[in-house]
Structures are given as C-alpha cells and as structure tokens.
Amino acid sequence: MSNGPSLQMPDGWQTRVPPGWDWSELWVAVEKGKHKVAHEIVQKAIDTGINPKTILDDGLFPGFNLQGERFSEQIIFIPEMLITARAMKAGLALIRPLLAAQAEKPVGTFVIGTVLGDMHDIGQSIVTIMLENAGFKVLNLGTDTHPDKFINTARAEKADLVGFSALLSTTIYYQKVTIEEFVKAGLRNKVKILVGGAPTSQQWADEIGADGWGKDAMLAVQLAKKLVNEPREPWD
C-alpha cells in the first residue's frame, strides 16, 4: 500500500498528552477495526485525564481518516470501512457524554435517511458516524423514509441540512419527490439538501434541485461542512 494514503499524525500531539503517552496503538486499533482495544485505550486516556476533544482529534481520527481516504480511493470497501467505523464508535461512545458536558456546540443539525422504498442503510450509516465525528448533531431516520418524516423532523429540529440516501436506481426518484415536498411545504429555502448513493451523480443532484451531491462519505462530510455556513432562510 506504499502508493496509497498514509497516516497523518496530528501536529504537536505530544504537547497535549502526559509525557510517555503514545497514541500509535489507538491509531492502529481504529484502522484495523479492533473495537475492544479502541475501547480500552480510550478508557485509559479518560482515566489519565486527557481532554476528550484531544482523545477524539489526536487519538481516534487519524486511523479513521486513513481508512476513509482508502475508502474514497477504492483501496478498501464497505466491509472494511464498517469494521473501522465500529472501532471508532466504541471509542466515541465513551467520550461523547464528556464532550456534551463540555457544551461543545454542534457544527449544525443534519437530518439523514434512506428514501421511501429503499431498505439500504450501510452508506448512510457511515456518513452518520462521520458527520457525528465532525461535530454535527445527526438525526438518522433509518430506511424507507416517507417525505413527511423528513419534513416533520427538519421542522421540529430546525435542521440546517437534510440528506437523502438511495442505493437502488428504482428508488432515487423519491429523492426528487422529497425535494418537491419540501418546496410544497414552503421549507425548501430553510435547509440545504444533499443526495447520495450508488445510482446518484452530480448531474442527478442538479436535475432534481439538490444543493449538493456526496460521491462518498468523506466528500459528503466535506460538503456538509461547507454548506452549513451558506446563508439560508431562518427557521421561525
């Protein structure tokens, strides 16, 4: 894998931990999907008094980002990415309450789901984990999601972004239908809408009036971070 992506060590990570602390075992545990090891090291880091944000940024992210880049370049595929995501989640479960206690304000609120008629959730599950890692509050509506559910949740949560996933060429039509329903409800300009999934494309996103298209999970998150800062109509 010499010509593929390499692990990016966070700049100055040694300055944020006690002398002698080393993150390399956690980087490898997340990369290789060793969720029990990830859980143990994160717990040890918490017990040592390392800041939870430091654990997330310096400890958990490097191995996860490495796999994310490999996934984008199709060096690894969904099964490997899911194993890595499970290890990431094991660590995240321990630090999420601590981050919440520090009152870290979410980057934005993102409502995501797979559209009506489609029961696939692997892709959007990976996107959900990565959005949460990036600091978004995510409401995952699961699969086979009716347009009304997207609309009602977006309204109740005053969402910034809404994402529609579809894996079947027969169900991507419901991405279009759901956007039309947002227009009819008078809410289209209050949210940025992203679409994704195997049969989708930038051309399709443009055609149905979405604000963006995520080719894969990494790019979807980058796009979300960009779109959340773009102006929208305020919620009442």
KOLLUM-151650 format. One record per residue: residue in three letters; y, x, z of N, C-alpha, C in turn. Coordinates in steps of 0.2 Angstrom, whole numbers, plus 5000, padded with zeros to 4 digits. Last residue first. Layout:
<recs>
ALAYXZYXZYXZ;...
</recs>
This chain:
<recs>
ASP515048075059515548045063515348055071;TRP514848245052514548185055515048145059;PRO515948305039515648305046515348235047;GLU515348365023515748315027515448305034;ARG515448545023515048485022515548425025;PRO515548715018515848655020515448595018;GLU514248835023514648805017514848735020;ASN513348885032514048905033514548875027;VAL512148845028512348815034513048835035;LEU511848925016512148855015512348825022;LYS511349045022511949045018512248975018;LYS510249015029510749045032511449045029;ALA509548955018509748915024510348945027;LEU509249075011509649025008509948975013;GLN508349135020509049175017509549115015;VAL507349045020507749055026508449095024;ALA506949055007507148985009507548995015;LEU506449185006507049165002507349095004;MET505349175014505849215016506549195012;ALA504549075008504849055014505349105016;ASP505049054990504549064995504949065002;LYS506048994983505549014980504949024984;GLY507048854987506748914990506048934987;TRP508548804981507848804980507548864983;GLY509948684984509548754983508848744983;ASP510448564984510848614985510548684984;ALA509848444971509748484977510248534978;GLY509848374959510448374963510348404970;ILE508848374950508748324955509348324960;GLU509148494942509048424939509048364944;ASP509048594952509748574948509648504945;ALA507748594955508248584960508848564957;TRP507148624942507048564945507548544950;GLN507748754941507848704936507748634939;GLN507048824951507748814952508048764947;SER505548724955505948784952506648774953;THR503948674961504648664960504948734957;PRO502548674963502748654957503548654956;ALA502548744977502248774971502548744964;GLY504148724986503448704985503148734978;GLY505748644990505248704989504548674988;VAL507448614992506748594990506348654989;LEU508848575003508448625000507748594998;ILE510448505005509748495004509348545000;LYS511548485018511348525012510648515011;VAL512448335022511948385023511848425017;LYS513448255019513448275026512948325027;ASN513348195006513848255007513848285014;ARG512448095008512248155004512748215005;LEU512547975014512448035018512448095014;GLY512447845009513147875010513147945014;ALA511247795005511447795012512147815014;LYS511147844992511247764993511447755001;VAL510947974994511547954991511747884993;PHE509647975000510248005004510947985001;GLU508947924989509047884995509647905000;GLU509048034981509347974979509447924985;ILE508248114988508948134987509348074985;THR507048044987507348054993508048074993;VAL506748054973506847994976507247994983;LYS506548194972507148164968507248094972;GLN505448214979506048254981506648214978;TYR504548134972504848104979505348144982;TYR504148214962504548164961504948134967;ILE503148294968503848324968504348264966;THR501848234967502248214972503048244972;THR501148294956501248214956501748194962;SER501148424959501548404953501648324953;LEU501148464976500748434970501348414965;LEU501848504986501348554983501048524977;ALA503448504993502948464989502448524986;SER504748485005504248525003503748474999;PHE506448475008505848435006505348485003;GLY507648495022507148525017506548485015;VAL509248485026508648455026508248485020;LEU510548545038510148555032509548505032;ASP511148485049511548525044511248535037;ALA511048325057510748385054511248425049;LYS511148235068511748265064511548335061;GLU510048175072510148245075510748275072;ALA510148045066510048055074510248125076;ARG510148085052510748055056510748055063;ALA508948145051509548185049510148155053;THR508148035054508148095058508748135057;ASN508447945044508547925051508547985055;ILE508048025032508747995033508847985041;PHE506648045034507148105033507848085035;LYS506247915035506147955041506648015040;ASP506547865022506947835028506847885034;PRO505647935014506347955014506747925020;HIS504147985023504547925019505247945019;THR503048115022503648085025504048045021;ASP501848185021501848115019502448085022;THR501848295036501748275029501848205028;GLY503248345047502548345045502448325038;LEU504448355052504248285051503548285049;ASN505248465062504748465057504348395057;LEU506748525066506348465067505848455061;VAL507348665073507048635067506648575069;LYS508748765075508348715078508048675072;PHE508748935070508848865068508448825073;GLY508449075072508849045076509048965075;ALA507449135065508149145063508649115067;ASN506349075070506449145072507149165070;GLU506448945064506548955071506649025073;LEU506148995051506848965052506948965060;MET504849025052505349075050506049055052;ILE504248905055504248965060504749015059;THR504548835044504748815050504748875055;VAL503848905034504548905033504848885040;ILE502548885038502848955038503548955038;SER502548745036502448775042502648845043;GLN502748735022503248715026503148735034;GLY501448785018502048815016502648795021;ILE500548695024500548765025501148795024;ASP500448555022500948575026500948655027;HIS500048415011500048485012500648515017;MET500048285007499748305014499748375015;ASP501148175000500848244999500648265007;GLY501748055000501148054996500748124996;LEU503348105003502848055003502348064998;VAL503548285007503748215004503148165004;THR503548375022503248365016503348295013;GLY505148425030504548385030504248395023;ILE506448465041506048485036505448435036;VAL508148485046507548435046507148455040;PHE509048595056508648595050508048535051;THR510548645063509948605064509648585057;GLY511048815067511148755063510448715065;VAL510848915076511248935070511448865066;PRO511048865093510648865087511148885081;LYS511548965106511748905102511348915095;GLU510749015120510849035113510948975109;ALA510648995134511048955130511248985123;GLN509749055141510249105139510849065135;ALA508748965140509048975146509749015146;ALA508248995127508548925128509048935135;LEU507649115130508149115125508549045126;LEU506649065138507049115141507749115136;PRO505848985130506148955135506748995138;ARG505449085120505849035118506248995124;ILE504549185125505249195125505749135124;LEU503249125123503449155130504249165130;ALA503249085110503149035115503349065122;LEU503249215103503849165103503849115109;GLY502049255104502549295107503149245108;ALA501349165096501149175103501649215107;LYS502049175084502149115088501949125095;MET501549295079502249285080502349225085;ALA500249255077500349305082501149305084;ARG500349165067500049135074500249195079;ALA500949235057501349185060501049165067;THR499749315054500349345056500849295060;ILE499049205048498749245054499349285058;LEU499849165038499749115043499449155049;MET499749275029500349255032500349215038;GLU498449275026498649325030499349315033;PRO498349145018497949155024498249215029;ILE499449165008499549125013499049135019;PHE499349345004499449275003499449235009;ILE500149504999499649465004499849395002;ILE500849534988500349584990499849554995;GLN501849454984501149434982500649494983;GLU503149474989502949514983502149504981;SER503149384999503649374994503349414988;PHE502249455007502049385005502449374999;ARG502949575010502249575007502049515004;GLU503949515018504049545012503449555007;GLY503149465029503549415025503749445018;GLN502649585034502249535031502549485026;LEU503949625039503549665034503049625030;ASN504249525048504649535042504349575037;PHE503349555058503349485054503749495048;GLY503649675062502949665059502949605055;PRO505049655067504849705062504149695059;PHE505049545077505249535070505049585065;LEU504649585090504249535086504449535078;GLY505549685095504849685096504449645091;ASP506849665091506549735091505849735091;ASP507049525093507349565087506949625086;LEU506349485104506249445098506449495092;ILE506749575114506049565113505949535106;THR508049545114507849615112507149605110;LYS508049415119508349425112508149495109;PRO507549445132507149405127507449415120;ASN507749615139508049555137507649515131;ILE506549665150506849675144507149605142;GLY505749665162506449645162506849655156;THR504449675163504849735164505549725164;ASP504049545160503949565167504349635168;ILE504349545146504749505150504649525158;ALA503349645142504049655141504549615145;LYS502249575146502349635149503049655148;GLN502249475136502249455144502449515148;VAL502149545125502749515126502849495133;ILE500849595126501449645126502049605128;GLU500049475126500049515132500649565132;HIS500349425113500549385119500549425126;ALA499849525105500549505105500749465111;VAL498549505109498849575110499649555110;LYS498249385103498149395111498549455113;HIS498549395090498949355094498849365101;LYS498649495078498249495084498649465089;GLY499149515065498949445067498549445074;LYS499649625060498849615059498649555062;GLU500949615064500749625057500049605055;VAL500849605078501049545074500849555067;ALA500249725081499949665083500149605079;VAL501249815076500549815073500249755074;TRP502249785085502449785078501749775074;LEU501649825097501849755096501949745088;GLU501549955096500949915097501049845095;SER502849995095502450005090501849965090;TRP503849995106503649935103503049935097;ASP503850075121503650085114503450015111;TRP504650155135504450095131504350105124;GLY505250275139504550275138504250215135;PRO506550195148506350255145505550245145;PRO506850015143506750065148506450135145;VAL507849975128507249965132507250025138;ARG508850005120508849935123508249925127;THR508750125114509350115118509250045122;GLN507750105104507650145110508150135116;TRP508350045093507950005098507850045104;GLY509250095083509450105090508950065095;ASP508749985071509150035073509350035080;PRO507049935070507749915071508149975074;MET506049995056506249995063506949975065;GLN505249915044505949935046506049935053;LEU503749955036504049935042504749955043;SER503849935018503749975024504049945030;PRO503149865003503649865008503449905014;GLY502149974992502449914994502949915000;ASN501650094989502250074985502550004987;SER500550104997501150154998501750134994;MET499450045000500050005000500650045000;
</recs>
